[in-house]
């Protein structure tokens, strides 16, 4: 198979991604407007046409990097001349002060970066407990409810205090900003670059849904 059949992707994962797309591009999907979309290419065209802003042919990821670099320099007192796209995040955000430094950056930028997470073994254990609790409801509803309450609150709490990094460099953070906060990452948030929307969406679907980007073509089918 040369192209992905996106219908095989969990619908909830796609729905979660659509919510992020709405936020990033400041758009809103209404009713069944996406029902007619059959391929990934049609989806990209629909999003491009839905963004009712002036077109400006400049690079958003470059602007995102400059905006992030300025925030790093201003909030963490680091010479911006030393900050390149391959600057290691572990040097920028040492573990002992990682959460506080990240919050400072987010406050200066005006949006969440969502670059910190709890350890995988913690979320994995809580996810298993959540599933076991759902099954347990059929045998002992009281114990099942207790397990559900503990696992759900545990997942919420660990996400609040998570301190692990999946990204390695400043450049990777800038690319994440470009995907998840597209308009806010631009110098002029009242404009967009029409020619780069398909690439942004391709990177996004590939990254969030763990898809091979080379096979995520315009012909990849949703249905």
Residue pairs with C-beta under 8 A, 6 or more apart in sequence:
1 215
2 215
2 217
3 215
3 216
3 217
3 219
3 220
3 221
4 40
4 211
4 212
4 215
4 216
4 217
4 220
4 221
5 220
5 221
6 14
6 40
6 220
6 221
6 222
7 221
7 222
7 223
9 209
9 211
13 208
13 209
14 209
17 204
17 205
17 208
17 209
18 29
18 34
20 180
20 204
20 208
21 27
21 47
21 201
21 204
22 28
22 29
23 180
23 181
24 179
24 180
24 181
24 182
24 183
25 47
25 50
25 51
25 182
25 183
25 192
26 51
26 183
27 47
27 50
27 51
34 43
34 46
36 42
37 43
37 46
37 222
38 221
38 222
38 223
39 218
39 219
39 220
39 221
39 222
40 201
40 202
40 205
40 216
40 217
40 218
40 219
40 220
40 221
40 222
41 198
41 217
41 218
41 219
41 220
43 201
43 222
44 197
44 198
44 201
44 202
44 218
47 197
47 201
48 194
48 197
48 198
51 192
51 194
51 197
53 183
53 190
53 191
53 192
54 190
54 191
54 192
55 191
55 192
55 193
55 194
56 188
56 191
56 192
56 193
57 193
57 195
58 187
58 193
59 193
59 196
60 178
60 182
60 185
60 186
60 192
60 193
60 196
60 200
61 174
61 175
61 178
61 185
63 185
63 186
63 187
64 174
64 175
64 177
64 178
64 181
64 185
64 186
65 85
65 170
65 171
65 174
66 187
67 109
67 177
67 185
67 187
68 105
68 109
68 170
68 173
68 174
68 177
69 80
69 83
69 170
70 80
71 105
71 108
71 109
72 78
72 80
72 83
72 92
72 105
72 170
73 79
73 80
73 83
74 108
75 101
75 104
75 105
75 107
75 108
76 92
76 101
76 104
76 105
78 92
83 170
84 170
84 171
85 169
85 170
85 171
85 174
86 169
86 170
86 171
87 169
87 170
87 171
88 168
88 169
89 115
89 165
89 167
89 168
89 169
89 170
89 172
89 173
90 165
90 168
92 101
92 170
93 101
93 102
93 165
94 101
95 163
98 116
98 163
98 165
99 116
99 161
99 163
102 113
102 115
102 116
105 113
106 112
106 113
109 177
109 184
110 184
111 181
111 184
113 173
113 176
113 177
114 176
114 180
115 165
115 166
115 167
115 173
115 176
116 162
116 163
116 164
116 165
117 123
117 159
117 162
117 164
117 165
117 166
118 158
118 159
118 161
118 162
118 163
118 164
119 162
119 164
120 164
122 158
123 155
123 158
126 151
126 154
126 155
126 158
127 151
127 155
129 147
129 150
129 151
129 154
130 147
130 148
130 151
130 152
130 155
132 147
133 143
133 144
133 145
133 146
133 147
133 148
133 150
133 151
134 144
134 148
135 144
136 143
136 144
136 147
137 144
137 145
137 148
138 144
167 173
167 176
174 185
175 203
177 184
177 185
178 185
178 200
179 200
179 203
179 204
179 207
182 192
182 200
183 189
183 192
186 192
198 218
202 213
202 216
203 213
205 211
205 216
206 212
206 213
206 216
